[in-house]
Amino acid sequence: MPILFLILTALVLALQIRSRARGQGRLEASLELSKDLVEPGEQTELIVTVSNRARTLVPFLKLNIRLPRGVTAASTEKLRHMKLIDADEIVMSTWAAPMQRLRLRVPVFAERRGRYLFESVAISEGDFLGLKERRDEFRVFTELIVVPREAPKRVLRQIPGSFPGDLSVKRFLFEDPVLTVGCREYTGSEPMKSIVWSASARVGSLMVKQYDHTMDASVVVVLNVFTSAEDPENRAEDCFSLTRTACRMLEDRGIKYSVFTDASSGADPGPRYVGEGLGGRHFARVLELLGRSGCYGQGTFVKLLDRAVGQTHGACGILLITPASDRDILSAAGRAAAKNGVGLVTLMPEEVG
C-alpha cells in the first residue's frame, strides 16, 4: 500500500507540474449564430466552439460569455450546467480531451428590434488539482439583428388605395400583361424567373426580360425618422414597422422598390439605402437595414429626398413614411414629387395607430 500510494502521489504531482507548465495558446474559442437575422422573440442558437490544440487533457474549463443588453439566454435540459450571472453573462463549466474540439449551443433571443453585438468569449482553465486558474479572452464581434415587427393589420386597408394598388390593377388592363421589349443584362436584383436562358447562352452571360415601362413599375420608399413631435423613439419604431409592412405589400404585388432612410447607425455612418429590387434576398436586405437603424436621423431630409429621387430612374411614385405631420418635411416631399412628375403617398403612425 505505501508503494502504491507513493506511485499515485508521484503521478498526481507529475500531472500537476505538467498542467501548470503548459504554454499560452493551447486553447482557442470562436462564436457564431445559427441565424443572425431574426424576428422579435425568435430563438437562435449561440454556437461556441472551443479547441484544445494540445495533446494533454484539460481537466477543468470555464466559459464566460457576456450577453449584449436586451439578449436573453433560454435555459434547457441539455444546459443544466449553464449559469446566468446578473442576467447578462453565461458561465459554463466543462473539460476538454487532447486535440478535442467542443461545440456548445445556447439558445438566445431578443424581444426588441435592433443590432446586438457579442464582443468576446473568456476561457478560464485550471491545473490538475484546481489550485491555479488562468483566463484568456477572445474577441469575436458577432452580430445579431432583430427586425421590426409587422405593422397592425389596419395598415393593410390604407395602402391598397394608394398608387401601388392602382398600379397592380393597371398592369392587368392589357390583353397580354407580359409585354416584353427585349433583353438586358442581369444585375442581381431581378427574380430568377426573369432570366432568359436562351439569350444568356447566346451572349455568354445572364440576361433577363426587358419589360415595357408601363409594366415595369417601381416605387421609392423614403423612411424619415426625424421629427419635432413628442416621443420620437416610439414614433420611429412605428415607422420601422410601417416600412416593413409597406415593402412586404410591394413584394406581394410584384412592384420593384428601393428604400432610403436618414436613420442613424453606429456601424454604418454613411448614407443608408437598399437599391431597387424585388424578391426574398432583396426583402432580407431591407429587413437588415431596418434592424440596424437607430431612432434618430442624421443629415437633412432634403438631402435624403434628393438622393432617393436622384438615384432611382423611372420610378412611378414616392412612398414617404414619417413619424408625424411636420410641415417642412411634407412640403419638401410634395415639391419633389411634383418636380419629377410622380405620385406621393404618405404614411404616419398617427394616421394608422
C-alpha positions, 0 to 999 in steps of 0.5 A, a space after each residue: 500500500 505505501 508503494 502504491 500510494 507513493 506511485 499515485 502521489 508521484 503521478 498526481 504531482 507529475 500531472 500537476 507540474 505538467 498542467 501548470 507548465 503548459 504554454 499560452 495558446 493551447 486553447 482557442 474559442 470562436 462564436 457564431 449564430 445559427 441565424 443572425 437575422 431574426 424576428 422579435 422573440 425568435 430563438 437562435 442558437 449561440 454556437 461556441 466552439 472551443 479547441 484544445 490544440 494540445 495533446 494533454 487533457 484539460 481537466 477543468 474549463 470555464 466559459 464566460 460569455 457576456 450577453 449584449 443588453 436586451 439578449 436573453 439566454 433560454 435555459 434547457 435540459 441539455 444546459 443544466 450546467 449553464 449559469 446566468 450571472 446578473 442576467 447578462 453573462 453565461 458561465 459554463 463549466 466543462 473539460 476538454 480531451 487532447 486535440 478535442 474540439 467542443 461545440 456548445 449551443 445556447 439558445 438566445 433571443 431578443 424581444 426588441 428590434 435592433 443590432 446586438 453585438 457579442 464582443 468576446 468569449 473568456 476561457 478560464 482553465 485550471 491545473 490538475 488539482 484546481 489550485 491555479 486558474 488562468 483566463 484568456 479572452 477572445 474577441 469575436 464581434 458577432 452580430 445579431 439583428 432583430 427586425 421590426 415587427 409587422 405593422 397592425 393589420 389596419 395598415 393593410 386597408 390604407 395602402 391598397 388605395 394608394 398608387 401601388 394598388 392602382 398600379 397592380 390593377 393597371 398592369 392587368 388592363 392589357 390583353 397580354 400583361 407580359 409585354 416584353 421589349 427585349 433583353 438586358 443584362 442581369 444585375 442581381 436584383 431581378 427574380 430568377 424567373 426573369 432570366 432568359 436562358 436562351 439569350 444568356 447562352 447566346 451572349 455568354 452571360 445572364 440576361 433577363 426580360 426587358 419589360 415595357 415601362 408601363 409594366 415595369 413599375 417601381 416605387 421609392 420608399 423614403 423612411 424619415 425618422 426625424 421629427 419635432 413631435 413628442 416621443 420620437 423613439 416610439 414614433 420611429 419604431 412605428 415607422 420601422 414597422 410601417 416600412 416593413 409592412 409597406 415593402 412586404 405589400 410591394 413584394 406581394 404585388 410584384 412592384 420593384 422598390 428601393 428604400 432610403 432612410 436618414 436613420 442613424 447607425 453606429 456601424 454604418 455612418 454613411 448614407 443608408 439605402 437598399 437599391 431597387 429590387 424585388 424578391 426574398 434576398 432583396 426583402 432580407 436586405 431591407 429587413 437588415 437595414 431596418 434592424 440596424 437603424 437607430 431612432 434618430 436621423 442624421 443629415 437633412 431630409 432634403 438631402 435624403 429626398 434628393 438622393 432617393 429621387 436622384 438615384 432611382 430612374 423611372 420610378 412611378 411614385 414616392 412612398 414617404 413614411 414619417 413619424 408625424 405631420 411636420 410641415 417642412 418635411 411634407 412640403 419638401 416631399 410634395 415639391 419633389 414629387 411634383 418636380 419629377 412628375 410622380 405620385 406621393 403617398 404618405 404614411 404616419 403612425 398617427 394616421 394608422 395607430 
